[in-house]
Structures are given as C-alpha cells and as structure tokens.
Amino acid sequence: MGAIGTQDLLLHVQGMTCTGCEERIGKVLSRLEGVRETSADHRSGNVRVAFDPGQVTPDMLAERIEQAGYQVTGREQSAS
C-alpha cells in the first residue's frame, strides 16, 4: 500500500464480525476524498488505509468508522 505523497494508517477496530463489516468500512472510508486504498480484516480487527494527508486526517478516518457503528481502539501511522 501507499504511493508517493500518501500515508498508511493501521486502525484497530472492534465490532467487525464478518466480510459484510469489512465491505461496509471500506465503503464509508472510500467516500472520503483523499482515501486511496482500504483493506479491512474482521478476523484480526485491523483496517489499513492509504490516504493523502493533505485531504484526510487520521481523526477523520476514525470518526467515519465510529459513525458506521464500530469502535476504533488504536492506530499506527507511518509515512510512505
């Protein structure tokens, strides 16, 4: 993941129980302009997001996930 000018973020999310949850999170995040790529895994409880930090903040991503009914319990960020 991650192209030039993007950042990668790993979010730890509680409440995902199936592939439908993974798809829902992917859809809500991809609606944000600046989100380049998402990958959610309900088994591990992780959501990876590649995004343009000039358009999206980690707080915005976490807020969207929580608005969809899940709980963000942690995050790890790295520049690409």
C-alpha positions in Angstrom: 0.0 0.0 0.0 1.0 3.6 -0.2 2.1 5.7 -3.2 4.2 8.8 -3.1 2.6 11.5 -1.1 0.3 9.1 0.8 0.4 7.9 4.3 -0.5 4.4 5.6 -2.6 4.0 8.7 -3.4 0.8 10.6 -6.5 1.1 12.7 -7.5 -1.4 15.3 -11.3 -1.8 15.2 -13.7 -3.6 17.4 -17.1 -4.8 16.3 -16.3 -6.2 12.9 -17.8 -9.8 12.7 -17.9 -10.7 9.0 -16.9 -9.8 5.5 -20.0 -7.5 5.3 -18.5 -5.4 8.1 -15.2 -5.2 6.1 -17.1 -4.1 3.0 -19.1 -1.5 5.0 -16.0 0.0 6.5 -14.3 0.1 3.0 -17.3 1.9 1.5 -17.6 4.6 4.2 -13.9 5.3 4.1 -13.7 5.3 0.3 -16.3 8.1 0.2 -13.8 10.5 1.8 -11.8 12.4 -0.9 -8.2 11.6 -0.4 -8.6 7.9 0.6 -6.6 5.9 -1.9 -7.0 2.4 -0.7 -8.6 0.4 2.1 -8.3 -3.1 3.4 -10.3 -4.4 6.4 -9.9 -7.8 8.1 -12.6 -8.8 10.6 -10.5 -11.7 11.9 -7.6 -9.5 13.1 -9.7 -6.4 13.8 -7.4 -4.3 11.6 -8.2 -1.8 8.9 -5.4 -0.5 6.7 -5.9 2.8 4.9 -3.7 4.6 2.4 -4.6 8.3 2.2 -3.5 11.7 1.2 -2.7 13.6 4.4 -3.4 16.9 2.7 -7.0 15.9 2.3 -7.7 13.4 5.2 -6.6 13.1 8.8 -6.4 10.0 10.9 -9.1 11.5 13.1 -11.4 11.8 10.2 -10.9 8.2 9.3 -11.5 7.0 12.9 -14.7 9.2 13.1 -16.1 7.7 9.9 -15.6 4.2 11.2 -17.2 5.0 14.5 -20.1 6.7 12.7 -20.6 3.3 11.0 -21.1 1.6 14.3 -17.6 0.3 15.1 -15.1 1.2 17.8 -11.5 2.3 17.0 -9.3 1.2 19.8 -5.9 2.1 18.4 -3.9 3.3 15.5 -0.4 3.1 14.0 0.7 5.5 11.3 3.7 5.6 9.0 4.7 7.8 6.1 5.2 6.1 2.7 
